[in-house]
């Protein structure tokens, strides 16, 4: 991730203030190097698909070994109170990353879209007591209740389309209501575009430049505006483990925010300013990309400018008073314009 790249400025212009690159999470402080990386080692991936039966069996065996070890360790902690010489169980052959999932210290990411794979992942999670994150989840709306019971989170692209297999009689394929149905079933929903790149190619909503358009399509499918906004802010922050610093505007967080000129989910809305760590790092009028489109009215205040509203109001009142005529002069002029007879 290059902090001096124009792509970072474009991302800020789209309202993106934090992004994941590989296994690292970075703040988009254009032109800065210090404090760029928030965390690393995020979203470790696992595979559990019907297309790889041997891989499924191997993964189940790893989870079984981890559970056996944890059970043996828990029993050892009880027994050692009466027998101090009791040997601690060996963790040899136990996958350390799988241990973290079973303990709830981390959450694995699965890439799955079909009903069959989603059900298998949900049942695996319920059996071994971990909470999966599922990337894709196109047919999640069909098995939403099962995913909700597994405590799953879904990373979806609202406009993803897949057709139902003609070989199957059951319900299948994608649905624009996917996000809404998953959310109602208790699945936390994170919304991403179809591409993680930055482009000015004109295909609206297919990359990070139009993330809010993707969220808008989820609303079109029945998701509430609040849930859609959460799906591009606090929900991804939780999945990445950085919700204590970013993802919402709260006391004690990093003061990452944007100022827009309209409804954030409307396709015509522009980001006017982007603030990262309390510093204005993007100003629409100061960059060449969009400054020419609907320029801000003269006299608009930036987030860095402080104004005393009461003082401004007094100044306006004084200006109005200077322009008005004294009551006496006004009355004389009214008399002059009459018929000349001032008698009652």
SEKE-162811 format. One record per atom (N, C-alpha, C): x, y, z; residue in one letter. Coordinates in pm, whole numbers, plus 50000, padded with zeros to 5 digits. Atoms other than C-alpha are relative to their C-alpha. Layout:
% SEKE-162811
XYZA;...
***
This chain:
% SEKE-162811
500854988150000X;500005000050000X;500895012450000X;499164988250018X;501575032449880X;499265012550049X;500694988249948X;500605062850092X;500125012349910X;499824988750091X;501765085649811X;499324997649864X;500715003250124X;499645069049543X;498715008049989X;501264993050023X;496745087649386X;498814990850027X;501085009349967X;494705056049443X;499515002050143X;500404997649862X;494735064149813X;499115012550008X;500834988050003X;493335098749740X;498624996649945X;501285004050059X;490635083149522X;499174991950100X;500735007749899X;489735058649799X;499405009350105X;500524990249904X;489385087650042X;498835007749941X;501104992850064X;487195105549790X;498734991849997X;501165008949996X;484905075249804X;499554997350143X;500405001749861X;484735076750183X;500694988750073X;499275011049935X;487135048050257X;501155005850080X;498944994749914X;489355056950554X;500904989050056X;499215011449954X;490595022050650X;499814988749900X;500105010750100X;491374992850419X;500894988350039X;499175012049980X;492704957350429X;500794997249873X;499145003950110X;495624947650211X;500694987050040X;499475012849957X;496424910650235X;499564996850141X;500325003149860X;496634902350604X;500165012250090X;499794987949920X;497214938450715X;498855009849981X;501024989650004X;494804966550796X;500715013450015X;499294987250000X;495945001950720X;499025011649997X;500774987650006X;494625037150768X;500455007849878X;499664992750123X;494465058050453X;500345014450032X;499494986649972X;496535087750560X;500915003949884X;499254996650121X;497605100350220X;501175009250033X;498814991949978X;501155113650229X;500694997650132X;499415002949870X;501945098850572X;500454985450006X;499515013649980X;503955068150671X;499744995450144X;500195003549860X;503715068851051X;498534996750027X;501365003649960X;500695051251195X;499164994449888X;500755005150115X;499745035850862X;499344986650031X;500515013549974X;499314999650979X;499284999550134X;500795001549877X;496544993351232X;500274986650067X;499775013549947X;496994955751273X;500384990949885X;499615009650103X;498184924951086X;499554986050041X;500405013749972X;497434887951061X;498504998050008X;501465000549991X;493714893251002X;499414990149899X;500825008550087X;491114870050847X;500764988149941X;499365012250051X;493004836950823X;498974991149931X;500965007650080X;491404814450564X;500074985050021X;500105014549998X;490214778350576X;499154995649882X;500795005550110X;488774755950304X;499204988150051X;500865011249960X;485814732750362X;498914998749894X;500895000750114X;484154723850034X;499814985749953X;500305013450051X;482504693449881X;500904996349882X;499105002650112X;484914697149590X;501344994350045X;498745005249945X;487754686349822X;499714991350122X;500385008749888X;486594656750036X;501154996950096X;498865003249913X;490074648150165X;500375012050085X;499734988049923X;490614684250271X;499005001850112X;501034999149896X;487324683750462X;500324990450114X;499695010049897X;488334651950643X;501205004450084X;498814995449928X;491744666150733X;499675011350097X;500374988849914X;490214697950872X;499194995350120X;500775005549887X;487704678451083X;500924993450101X;499065006849910X;490544657751225X;500805010150082X;499274989649927X;492424689351320X;499145006050111X;500904994849897X;489394702851504X;499784989850111X;500195010649899X;488854669451679X;501224999250092X;498785000549919X;492494669151793X;500075011950094X;499984988049917X;492194704651923X;499024998950116X;501005001649894X;489024696752118X;500464989750102X;499495010149906X;490574665252269X;501075005850090X;498944993849920X;493594685152380X;499435009450105X;500594990449906X;491484712452540X;499254992950112X;500695007849897X;489374686652722X;501004993750096X;498975006049915X;492494668952847X;500685010650087X;499364989149924X;494024702152954X;499095004750113X;500954995849896X;490884712253143X;499954989850113X;500015010449898X;490864678753323X;501295000150080X;498694999449932X;494574682253403X;500025011350104X;500034988849906X;493984716053567X;499214996550126X;500785004449882X;491414699753796X;500804989950081X;499325011049931X;493484668753876X;501325004350065X;498694996149947X;496774687253940X;499895006050141X;500194994749865X;495264702454254X;500234989350105X;499805011149906X;495394668254417X;501284992249971X;498775007050038X;498454655354230X;500925009949928X;499134989750057X;501144681754177X;501024994549901X;499035006150092X;503374657153989X;499374995649869X;500695004250121X;500764650753723X;500535007649879X;499394994050119X;502214657053378X;498955007249914X;500904992250086X;500644683853159X;499834993249865X;500245006350130X;499014670652839X;500855006549891X;499194994950110X;501144674252528X;499115005549889X;500744994450113X;499954696552246X;500664996549867X;499335004350122X;502124678451994X;498974995149898X;500925003950105X;500314674351665X;498715008049996X;501214991649996X;497694700351757X;500295013049926X;499834987850079X;497314728951510X;499705012250088X;500164988549911X;497834761451704X;498915009749952X;501044990950052X;495584781851473X;498614994350025X;501305006349972X;492734756751513X;499665001550148X;500234997949856X;493174759451891X;499435013850027X;500494986249981X;492634796851868X;498545001349958X;501394999350045X;489404791951675X;499064993650103X;500845007149904X;488024766851925X;499905007850131X;500014991949877X;488994789452216X;499255013249982X;500694987350026X;487244818852048X;500935011949993X;499024989250006X;490444839052019X;500145005849859X;499954995450139X;490164842251640X;498854993449924X;501085005350083X;487654835851365X;500524997049860X;499535003550135X;488414817151041X;499055004849892X;500804995850115X;487214828250699X;499914988549901X;500255010050103X;485654803650456X;499455007149876X;500594995150124X;484944811350092X;499004989549952X;501055009550038X;481624794950008X;498785007749952X;501194993450055X;478534803549808X;498804990849987X;501125009150023X;476444772149755X;499344995750130X;500775004649884X;473754759649991X;500694988450070X;499375011949942X;475574726450042X;501225003650082X;498784996249928X;478914741850139X;499675008650122X;500374991349887X;477244767950362X;499454991750116X;500545008749894X;475324741050553X;501124992150068X;498895007849944X;478484720250597X;500845008650095X;499214991049916X;480374750150738X;499255003350128X;500814996849882X;477514759350972X;499994988450098X;500035011849912X;477344723851109X;501364997350062X;498655001549944X;481114722051150X;500205009950114X;499844989649899X;481034754651345X;499204996750126X;500815003449883X;478204742951571X;500574987950074X;499435012049937X;479924709751635X;501225003550086X;498754997149929X;483244725151742X;499995013650071X;500164988049918X;481984757851888X;500805012149958X;499344987750046X;483604784451671X;499025007849912X;500874991350081X;482064813651479X;500665002849865X;499364998350131X;482804812951106X;499675013449935X;500244988650089X;483144842250868X;499964994249859X;500185006150132X;481854833350522X;500035010849893X;499854990550110X;482994852350216X;499284994649876X;500805004350116X;480604850549920X;498554998450040X;501305002649936X;477524834750078X;498825003349908X;501054996350095X;475414838849763X;498664993250028X;501235007149969X;472894812249863X;499724999950151X;500224999249856X;472984822450228X;498555002450037X;501404997149971X;469394834550209X;499164987350012X;500745012749995X;468284798150166X;500214993050134X;499675006849874X;470014785950485X;500335010250109X;499684989049909X;470014818650681X;499844996050146X;500235003849860X;468574803451001X;501124991350053X;498915008749958X;471264776751013X;501295008050021X;498824991549985X;473984802850963X;499875008850125X;500224992049880X;472424824351235X;500264992150126X;499775008549882X;472474795351482X;501484997250020X;498565002649991X;476164790051403X;500785012550039X;499304987649966X;476954826351489X;500875005149888X;499194996450116X;478224832151138X;499915014849967X;499994986750060X;479164865050977X;500184998149850X;499935001350145X;478764870450603X;500625012349937X;499434989350082X;480844891150363X;499414998449861X;500745001850124X;478664897150061X;500155011949906X;500144989750102X;478434916649738X;498544999849958X;501455000150016X;474794926949711X;499564997249858X;500405001850140X;474754926349331X;500544987349937X;499535012750055X;476404892449291X;498834992249943X;501065007850062X;474384870849058X;500504986049964X;499735013750041X;474364833149016X;498674993349972X;501245006650038X;471724812248844X;499864986650069X;500285013049939X;470094781848993X;500414988849905X;499635011550081X;471454748648874X;498744993149948X;501175006550061X;468984732848632X;499904985350038X;500025014049959X;469914698548770X;499304998050134X;500595000949867X;468344706749107X;498575005249999X;501394995949988X;464674709549199X;499855010750108X;500124991049886X;465244728549524X;500325014449961X;499704985850019X;465544766249559X;501515002149990X;498574997550016X;468904779849448X;500265013349932X;499614987650066X;470824808649298X;500065011750097X;499844988049918X;471334844049422X;498675007150016X;501194991949977X;468784868949553X;500435013850046X;499684986549956X;468854906649593X;499625001950147X;500414999449860X;467224900249933X;500974992750092X;499065007949922X;470234880050051X;500435006950128X;499514992749882X;471614906650286X;498905001850103X;501114997649908X;468204914450436X;499594987350073X;500415012749938X;467304877950500X;501054995350099X;498935003949908X;470694870350654X;499985008550126X;500024990949885X;470474900850878X;498854996750094X;501155003449916X;467004891151002X;500234987050076X;499715012849935X;468364856551089X;501115001150104X;498964998049899X;471034871651314X;501414998949949X;498665000550060X;473944869551072X;500485014449979X;499454986650022X;476144900651083X;500495000949856X;499754998650143X;476534913850729X;501015011149973X;499024990350050X;479574931050581X;499855000749849X;500234998050144X;479174945850233X;501285004649933X;498814996250077X;482004947649980X;499635001149853X;500274999250144X;482134957049610X;500534987749928X;499565011650077X;482834932449332X;501504999649978X;498554999350019X;486454944049306X;500615008350112X;499314992549894X;488934955949567X;500905010849943X;499144990150063X;490624978949317X;499375013849997X;500464986350019X;490275015849238X;500025003049851X;500074997550143X;489115026448894X;499085011849971X;500884989450051X;487625055948707X;499444995849865X;500455005450128X;486465033148427X;498545002449970X;501384996550027X;482855043248469X;498994989150029X;500955010749965X;481325009848578X;499615002150145X;500364995349867X;479485023548877X;499784988450097X;500255009349892X;479705003349195X;500794987249995X;499285012650011X;482074976149081X;501355000050072X;498724999449930X;485084987849283X;499845008550125X;500054992549874X;485985006349602X;499555014449982X;500434986350022X;485135039449438X;498515001950027X;501454998949984X;481445031549479X;499494989550099X;500425009549897X;481205010349793X;498595003050049X;501324996349950X;478145029749905X;498894996049902X;500995004550098X;476355020549580X;499644985450026X;500255014049967X;476744983849674X;499104998950122X;500854999849881X;475254991350014X;498585004349964X;501324995550045X;472405009349839X;499214988849934X;500695011450059X;471604977849642X;499494990450108X;500485008349889X;471354958649970X;498725005950059X;501224993349954X;468794984550083X;498864997349902X;501025003150102X;466944978949755X;499444985950022X;500455013649973X;466734942349860X;499314998350133X;500745000949875X;465124950650193X;500805002350126X;499184997249882X;468064957250426X;499755014450045X;500224986449950X;467534987350652X;501225008749969X;498894990950029X;469645018150583X;501054999650111X;499045000849889X;471215015550929X;500874987649987X;499235012450014X;472224979250873X;500945000849881X;499144998450117X;473594988250529X;501205008850034X;498914991249959X;475645016650678X;500954992750095X;499175008249911X;476864993350955X;500844990249919X;499325010050082X;477824968650682X;501225005149928X;498794994450062X;480424992550542X;500835008050101X;499264992649897X;481615007150874X;500364990950118X;499655006949875X;481434989951214X;500104984849983X;499955014650016X;480754954251094X;501344995349943X;498665004150045X;483944951450884X;501095002950103X;499014997049895X;485864968151168X;500024988850104X;500065011149904X;484664940451401X;500674987549945X;499395011850060X;485684913251159X;501525001149999X;498564997850006X;489144928551133X;500635001950137X;499494998549864X;489444932751510X;500515013950032X;499544986249976X;489904970651496X;498855009150043X;501184992149965X;486474981651622X;500225009150120X;499714991349886X;488044996951935X;500565013549955X;499394987650050X;489675023551715X;499235006449886X;500694994550117X;487635027451396X;498664993149981X;501275006550034X;484265018851246X;498775007550045X;501124991849952X;482075043751433X;500575012650064X;499594987549937X;482195078751577X;499634999450147X;500225001249856X;482605074551952X;501175006350075X;498954994449915X;484565090352235X;501084989450021X;498885009149979X;488025074652259X;500504993349873X;499555005950125X;488225063051898X;500875009949922X;498974992750073X;490545076351627X;499515012349922X;500564988450074X;488245103551484X;500224998549850X;500035002150144X;488025088251137X;498575002249953X;501374996950043X;485015102850956X;500035007049865X;500134992750126X;483735118150635X;498855009850010X;501084990150011X;481575148450554X;499514999549856X;500565001050134X;479235144250257X;499035011449972X;500954989550036X;476945167550067X;498594994649978X;501335005950014X;473945144250081X;499934986450066X;500195013549947X;472615109850172X;501194991349960X;498765007450027X;475675087750202X;499784988249906X;500285011550085X;473955059050018X;499495004049861X;500484995550130X;472845080549723X;501175000949901X;498905000950097X;474885075949406X;500545013749958X;499534986750041X;475125113549342X;500745007450112X;499374993449886X;476555121749685X;501524999949987X;498544998850000X;480145134149704X;500515001250143X;499284997649875X;482545132149996X;500685013549987X;499394986750005X;483525168150067X;501325000350076X;498775000949920X;486095160950338X;500114986050058X;499725012549928X;487705129550482X;500995003150111X;499174997649883X;489225130150829X;500524986750051X;499385012149947X;491665103550950X;500875003750119X;499284997149875X;493015103551306X;499905014850036X;500244986149963X;491515138051356X;500595010349906X;499364990850095X;493315153151056X;499304999249864X;500624999650132X;491705164250729X;501044995549896X;499055005450097X;493435142750466X;499465000649857X;500584998550135X;491065148850175X;499025011649999X;500924988850023X;489315180250053X;499644999849852X;500455001250140X;487255176849735X;500465011849915X;499664988250078X;487985212549628X;501505001549979X;498544998850011X;491745208249677X;500604989549907X;499525010450090X;492025177449452X;499395002149861X;500444997550137X;491695177549074X;498934990349952X;500875010550052X;489595145949043X;498545004449984X;501434996950002X;486135159449131X;499675014450036X;500244986149959X;486575196249220X;499105007349901X;500784993050102X;484915206648892X;498544995849998X;501385004849999X;481725187048963X;499285005650121X;500774993649894X;479195206749168X;500935006350105X;499094993549905X;481805229749331X;499245005150122X;500624994949878X;481095240149688X;499735014949987X;500264985550001X;479465274349731X;501115007550072X;498984992049934X;481875301949825X;499585003050143X;500294997449859X;482145307050197X;499704987550080X;500225012449926X;481645270350287X;501134997950099X;499015001849894X;483435261450609X;500534985849999X;499405013249991X;485875232850633X;499924995150144X;500065005249864X;485925209450937X;501035006050093X;498944994449916X;489095227151058X;499655013950052X;500364986449961X;487395261151087X;498984999850112X;500894999249885X;485715270451413X;499235013149995X;500854988250008X;482795294451423X;499145000950125X;500904997449888X;480985309951716X;498665004349942X;501284997250064X;477365308551604X;499375012850053X;500594988049942X;476235335951844X;500665012549948X;499274988450049X;478945359751732X;499645003049855X;500374998250139X;478085354151367X;498615006149988X;501374994750004X;474395360851433X;499985014850036X;499954985949961X;475235394151607X;500485008649884X;499474992550113X;477265405051307X;498945001949892X;501054999050100X;474345397751075X;498955010150041X;501004990649951X;471955417651295X;500505014349984X;499434986650013X;474335447551297X;499985004649855X;500004996450141X;474625446550919X;498595003849954X;501384996950037X;470825446050884X;499595013650054X;500364987249938X;470515475651123X;500585011749924X;499364989250074X;472965496650922X;499255003249871X;500664998050128X;470975491650602X;498615006050013X;501394995449984X;467565501150748X;499965014850034X;500184985749972X;466255536850777X;499475002150140X;500554997049868X;465545553151116X;498505001749990X;501464999350003X;461855551951210X;499495013849962X;500464986550030X;461565590151190X;500065003049852X;499824997150141X;462925592750839X;499004992349916X;500965008150074X;460705564550723X;498635006250004X;501324994049986X;457655582150859X;499885012549915X;500044987750080X;458575615050688X;499824996849853X;500125003750140X;458995597850356X;498594995349969X;501375004750022X;455605581550398X;499065011749988X;500864988250007X;454075615350462X;500165007349869X;499744993050126X;455735630450158X;499294993349884X;500605007250111X;454315603349941X;498475000450004X;501464999749989X;450735609650066X;499395011649923X;500714989350072X;448195635849957X;500335013950054X;499594987049946X;449905663350162X;499175004550118X;500874996249888X;447155665050423X;500314991250118X;499605007849883X;448495654650763X;498975000550111X;501024999049895X;445285662650955X;499324986550020X;500695012649974X;443495633651125X;498684999449926X;
***
